[in-house]
Amino acid sequence: MTVYEKRTYSITVGKMSEIVRLYTDEGWPVLEAAGFGRNLVGYFISDTGQLHQLIHLWRFESDGDRRDFWKRLFENKDFMAFASQIRPFIKAQEVQLLVSAPWGPKP
């Protein structure tokens, strides 16, 4: 069963531009180069409602696939070097696992 993981990071007010720069220059290139980008549905930045949030949605074939993905990513030294730079700007993190409803399109 396909599992979707929604990760919401609440960013310190005034630091979103630094987050965007770090993801653009370092984070996304590392994810792409190591092949991790194929699981990504998309990154989003909140524009209304609760502001200062970076949201990303990931797609996995199973929960085991999801767990293996994060294990491999956290073992990637280049990604962890990037992650250590963004952590000071993250105030909170929420992770939500989702499964598709039995009707409608699938991302």
Salt bridges, closest charged atoms under 4 A:
GLU5 OE2 - ARG7 NE 2.69
GLU5 OE1 - ARG66 NH1 3.27
GLU18 OE2 - ARG21 NH2 2.69
ASP25 OD2 - ARG21 NH1 3.64
ASP63 OD1 - ARG66 NE 2.90
ASP63 OD2 - ARG67 NE 2.73
ASP68 OD2 - ARG72 NE 2.97
GLU75 OE2 - LYS71 NZ 3.07
